[in-house]
Amino acid sequence: MPGPVVVTPVRTRAELERFVRVPMRLNARDPAWIAPLVSERMDAFTPKTNPFFDHADVEMWLAVRDGVDVGRISAQLDHLAPQEPDSLSGAFGLIAGEDDGDVFAALFAAAETWLKARGVTVVLGPFNLSINEEVGLLIDGFATPPMVMMGHDPAYAGARVEAQGYAKAKDVYAYIADLDDDIPMAVLDRAKRDPVKGAVLRPLDMSRYDSEVAMLTEILNDAWSHNWGFTPTTEEETRALAKSMRPVLEPRLVWFAELDGRPAGCLVALPNVNEAIAGLDGKLLPFGWAKLLWRLKVERVKTLRLPLMGVRKEFVRSLRGAKLPFQMIAAATAEARILGYKRCEFSWILEDNTPMRRICEARGAELYKTYRIYRKDLV
């Protein structure tokens, strides 16, 4: 008989590396799984290198049985997150475990006890670690690998989470589109032929990188402020992400839109780094760097993810503002085709974000992955 499941908090650098590697062991036989770079994940879960920790309390745990790491979980209390009246919401995240009810029960017991001790009455998740990073548990679309900064979970995980008393709060979607489809391109060609009066579109100016990042943060925080669960991204968080992505960022895939000389919208498409790190087993040494750079710079990846797009609230309800997303997508698509990209994922998109879903569908994108955000009231 297997021994008991023992859950312990992560305290040392060695334990953190074990924490990072748990899903790598659990998903090793899944052909759609792509192991993350261990060094990048270590930085993401370390307070000194992730500014999310500046405004959030975070704890992480390992589940161990018979000397083997069989699961992991985190709990977060983000002090910038929106709160409902007369309640305090926290989050769980980074959930991974063997297909065993005892493992999931032990992990959630630890996370919920920690959250309750801080006055939390509502738990949402998974957020890995912030709602502005990887969110949701994959519940549909297991056959294809995840794009950069998107999660991938085994098919059994949803039922195991629900068995701990969690129910759906929201679903978020990922759409996929072929960049050389003729019909969608005709839609975008019309957008290019019918430019918005008073609008100026331009790509990212790398010579003003820091100020461009600041403008991006300002636009997106304004554009998304009405969204469910919106939590503002600090400039430090955006700068940290921009710093980590700068080596692979393609300026021709990042666009700003101005209306009457004022910043009005932005779009960011990222090369799918997951395509480049597939098969590296999470390691850059001794030859991973060479393989990664070759795949990114010489072979070039063929897929993109569009994680960020928004139009300021003061413009979005006007006809000109409503056209800006199509204008920006048209500009980015044209450049992506020149650069040799073949497919683009639009993600993540809230299930009730009808305007954005219509934009994706008008572009010819197909809904191909669903991620679920769960909720539980603590009593």
C-alpha positions, 0 to 999 in steps of 0.5 A, spaced: 500 500 500 502 507 498 504 511 504 500 517 506 501 524 502 505 529 506 504 536 504 510 541 505 511 548 504 517 550 499 522 554 503 529 552 499 532 553 492 532 546 491 525 545 493 523 550 488 526 546 483 522 540 485 516 544 485 518 546 478 519 539 475 513 536 478 508 537 472 514 535 467 514 528 470 507 527 471 506 529 463 512 526 460 508 521 456 503 526 454 505 528 446 502 535 447 506 537 453 512 542 452 516 542 458 518 549 460 525 552 461 526 551 468 531 557 469 525 561 467 520 558 471 525 559 477 525 566 476 517 567 475 516 563 482 522 568 486 520 574 489 526 578 487 525 576 480 517 577 479 514 584 481 508 580 482 510 578 489 511 586 491 503 586 491 501 579 493 502 574 498 504 567 495 505 560 498 507 554 495 507 547 497 509 540 494 506 533 496 510 527 497 509 520 498 514 515 499 519 519 497 516 521 490 514 528 489 506 527 487 503 534 486 504 541 487 499 547 489 500 555 490 496 560 494 495 567 493 492 573 496 493 579 491 492 586 494 490 589 487 485 584 485 478 586 485 474 584 491 466 583 492 462 587 498 463 583 505 468 578 502 475 577 501 477 573 495 484 569 494 486 564 489 490 557 488 494 556 482 500 552 479 496 545 481 499 539 478 498 532 481 497 525 480 491 522 478 489 521 485 484 524 490 488 523 496 493 528 492 488 533 490 485 533 497 491 534 501 494 540 496 487 543 497 487 543 504 494 546 505 492 552 500 485 553 503 488 553 510 493 558 508 488 562 505 483 562 511 488 564 516 488 571 512 481 572 512 479 569 505 472 567 504 472 566 496 477 562 492 478 563 485 483 559 480 487 557 477 491 563 476 499 562 475 500 566 479 496 572 477 490 573 473 494 577 468 499 571 466 497 563 465 489 562 468 484 557 468 485 549 467 485 546 460 478 542 460 478 542 452 483 542 447 488 536 450 491 534 443 495 540 441 501 543 445 500 550 448 502 556 446 507 561 449 505 563 456 499 558 456 497 552 460 496 545 459 493 540 464 491 532 463 484 531 462 483 528 469 485 534 472 478 538 472 474 532 475 479 532 481 479 539 482 471 539 482 471 533 487 474 538 492 468 543 491 470 547 486 465 549 480 465 553 474 466 561 475 468 563 468 471 559 462 476 563 457 477 561 450 483 560 445 482 561 438 486 559 432 487 562 425 491 560 419 494 567 417 494 565 409 486 564 409 483 567 403 476 569 406 479 572 412 484 576 409 479 579 404 476 582 411 483 584 413 484 587 406 478 591 406 480 594 413 486 596 410 483 599 404 478 603 409 483 606 414 480 610 420 480 617 419 485 621 424 488 614 425 495 613 425 498 606 426 505 604 427 510 598 430 514 598 436 519 603 436 525 599 440 529 605 441 524 608 446 523 601 449 522 603 456 517 609 454 513 604 449 512 599 455 509 604 459 504 606 454 502 599 453 501 598 460 497 605 460 493 603 454 491 596 457 490 597 464 484 603 461 482 598 456 481 592 460 478 596 466 471 593 465 473 586 464 471 581 469 476 580 474 480 585 472 487 587 476 491 592 474 498 590 471 503 594 474 509 598 470 514 593 474 510 587 472 510 589 464 517 591 464 519 585 467 515 581 462 518 586 456 525 584 459 524 577 459 521 577 452 526 582 449 530 577 446 525 574 442 520 580 441 519 582 433 517 589 433 513 588 427 508 584 430 507 590 436 503 595 434 500 602 437 494 606 434 493 613 435 487 617 434 487 625 433 494 624 435 493 621 442 494 613 444 488 609 443 490 602 442 495 597 442 496 590 440 502 585 441 503 578 438 509 574 440 513 568 437 511 562 440 517 560 444 514 554 446 515 551 439 522 553 439 523 549 446 520 543 445 524 537 446 529 541 450 527 538 456 527 544 460 534 545 459 538 550 456 545 547 457 549 545 454 546 545 447 539 548 449 541 555 447 544 554 441 538 550 439 533 555 441 537 561 437 537 556 431 530 555 431 528 562 433 533 566 428 534 561 423 529 556 422 524 561 425 518 558 428 511 558 424 506 560 430 504 566 434 500 568 440 496 574 440 495 575 448 494 583 448 490 587 444 486 593 447 482 600 445 481 605 450 474 606 453 473 613 451 474 611 444 472 603 444 464 605 443 465 610 437 465 607 430 472 609 429 474 606 435 471 599 433 475 599 427 481 600 430 482 592 432 481 590 425 486 595 423 491 593 428 490 586 426 491 587 419 497 590 420 500 585 424 497 579 420 501 583 413 507 583 417 507 576 420 505 573 413 512 577 410 516 574 416 513 567 415 508 565 420 503 560 418 498 560 424 496 565 430 492 564 437 488 569 440 488 568 447 485 568 452 478 571 451 473 571 456 467 567 454 462 573 455 467 578 451 462 578 445 466 583 441 473 580 442 470 573 440 466 576 434 473 579 432 476 573 432 470 569 428 470 575 423 478 573 422 476 566 421 479 563 427 476 557 430 475 556 438 480 550 439 481 550 447 477 552 453 480 553 460 476 554 466 477 558 472 473 555 478 470 558 484 469 556 491 466 559 498 470 557 504 466 556 510 
